[in-house]
């Protein structure tokens, strides 16, 4: 078929021209796209998209256009768009996956923290009254041993003894929670 006549019919909006164009070029465009995409469904979509795009932009064609070059350029640009879309989807899915993992870890960490915090509060409640008061003044209010001793009218050594025994009791009863408990103990029991 004469390409010049086909282009003229196509530019003039002759709808049968698109069928002729498709019949002549679709097998070659199919092979071209398949070399890049390796997926028949994607390739069929590409070929269809090329012809839709060409039909929608037919008024931009010139009567002396190189139809081969034009169609394959449109096909190449469409394939590049598919690759870009795949990359951005892959990046987005990777981002969602990472966010999901992070949220899962955050939720698990929050749960573990709350569980350990509740256990610590239960253990503090089990301390003898004087030891509990000294522990709370030290760990929760941040008072120095000397200040606690003065406030309660006891020696600094007595304050240190009560704190030491309270810490040992809490450590002993939190170790069943494993490594996380060790970190928790270090942050909240041994600190201050």
C-alpha positions in Angstrom: 0.0 0.0 0.0 1.2 3.5 -0.8 2.2 5.2 2.5 1.6 8.6 1.1 -2.0 7.8 0.3 -2.5 6.1 3.6 -1.1 9.1 5.5 -3.4 11.4 3.5 -6.4 9.3 4.3 -5.4 9.1 7.9 -4.8 12.8 8.3 -8.2 13.5 6.7 -9.8 11.4 9.4 -10.7 8.4 7.2 -11.5 5.8 9.9 -10.8 2.9 7.6 -7.2 4.3 7.3 -6.6 3.4 10.9 -7.6 -0.2 10.2 -5.2 -0.4 7.3 -2.4 1.2 9.3 -3.1 -1.3 12.1 -3.0 -4.2 9.8 0.3 -3.1 8.2 2.2 -2.0 11.4 0.8 -3.8 14.4 2.8 -7.1 13.9 6.1 -5.1 13.7 5.2 -2.9 16.7 4.2 -6.0 18.6 7.6 -7.6 18.0 9.4 -4.3 18.8 7.5 -3.9 22.2 7.9 -7.6 23.0 11.7 -7.2 22.8 11.5 -4.8 25.7 8.5 -5.8 27.8 8.3 -9.6 27.5 4.7 -9.6 28.6 2.0 -10.2 26.0 -0.7 -8.3 27.8 1.5 -5.3 28.2 2.6 -5.4 24.6 -0.9 -5.6 23.3 -1.8 -2.6 25.5 1.2 -0.7 24.1 0.3 -1.5 20.5 -3.2 -0.4 21.1 -2.1 2.8 22.9 0.3 3.6 20.0 -2.6 3.6 17.5 -5.0 5.5 19.8 -2.2 8.1 20.4 -1.5 8.4 16.6 -5.2 8.7 15.8 -5.7 11.4 18.4 -2.7 13.3 17.1 -3.2 12.7 13.4 -3.5 16.5 12.7 0.2 16.8 13.8 1.3 14.5 11.0 2.6 16.0 7.8 1.8 14.4 4.4 5.5 13.7 3.9 6.0 12.2 7.4 8.1 9.0 7.7 5.3 6.8 9.1 7.8 4.1 10.3 9.9 6.5 12.3 6.8 8.2 13.7 5.0 5.0 14.8 8.2 3.5 16.3 9.0 6.7 18.1 5.5 6.8 19.7 5.9 3.1 20.6 9.4 3.7 22.2 8.0 6.7 24.2 5.1 4.6 25.4 7.4 1.8 26.4 9.6 4.2 28.3 6.5 5.5 30.1 5.6 1.9 31.1 9.1 1.4 32.5 8.9 4.7 34.5 5.5 3.8 35.8 6.8 0.3 36.9 9.8 1.9 38.6 7.7 4.5 40.5 5.2 1.7 41.4 8.0 -0.4 42.6 9.5 2.5 44.7 6.0 3.2 46.1 5.4 -0.4 47.0 8.8 -0.6 48.6 8.0 2.6 50.6 4.7 1.1 51.7 6.4 -2.2 52.7 9.0 -0.3 54.7 6.3 1.9 56.3 4.3 -1.2 57.1 7.3 -2.9 58.7 8.2 0.3 60.7 4.6 0.7 61.9 4.5 -3.0 62.9 7.8 -2.5 64.8 6.5 0.7 66.4 3.3 -1.0 67.4 5.1 -4.0 68.8 7.6 -1.8 70.6 4.8 0.3 72.1 3.0 -2.9 73.2 6.2 -4.2 74.8 6.9 -0.9 76.5 3.4 -0.8 77.9 3.6 -4.4 79.1 6.9 -3.8 80.8 5.8 -0.5 82.3 2.7 -2.2 83.8 4.8 -5.0 85.2 7.3 -2.5 86.7 4.4 -0.6 88.4 3.0 -3.9 89.7 6.5 -4.8 91.2 6.8 -1.4 92.8 3.5 -1.9 94.5 4.8 -5.2 95.9 7.7 -3.4 97.7 7.5 -2.9 101.4 6.1 0.6 102.2 9.3 2.3 103.2 11.3 0.8 100.3 8.5 1.7 97.9 8.5 5.4 99.0 12.3 5.6 98.8 12.2 4.0 95.3 9.5 6.4 94.1 11.3 9.5 95.5 14.5 8.4 93.8 13.3 7.0 90.4 10.1 8.8 89.8 10.8 12.2 91.4 14.6 12.2 90.7 15.6 13.1 94.2 19.2 12.6 95.3 19.9 10.0 98.1 21.0 12.8 100.4 17.7 14.7 99.9 15.6 11.5 100.5 17.6 10.7 103.7 17.0 14.2 105.0 13.3 14.2 104.0 12.6 10.8 105.7 15.0 11.3 108.6 17.1 8.3 107.8 20.8 7.7 106.9 22.0 7.9 103.3 23.3 4.3 103.8 19.7 3.2 104.6 18.4 4.9 101.4 21.1 3.2 99.3 20.3 -0.2 100.9 16.6 0.2 100.1 17.3 1.3 96.6 19.7 -1.6 96.0 17.2 -4.2 97.3 14.3 -2.6 95.3 16.4 -2.7 92.1 17.4 -6.3 92.7 13.8 -7.3 93.3 12.6 -5.6 90.1 15.5 -6.9 88.0 14.9 -10.5 89.2 11.2 -10.3 88.3 11.6 -8.5 85.0 14.3 -10.8 83.5 11.6 -13.3 82.3 10.9 -10.7 79.6 14.3 -11.2 78.0 16.6 -8.7 76.3 13.9 -6.0 76.0 13.5 -6.1 79.8 17.3 -5.6 80.2 17.1 -2.5 78.1 14.0 -1.3 80.0 15.7 -2.0 83.4 18.8 -0.1 82.2 16.7 2.9 81.1 14.1 3.0 83.9 15.4 1.1 86.9 19.1 1.7 86.9 19.0 5.3 85.7 19.0 8.5 87.8 
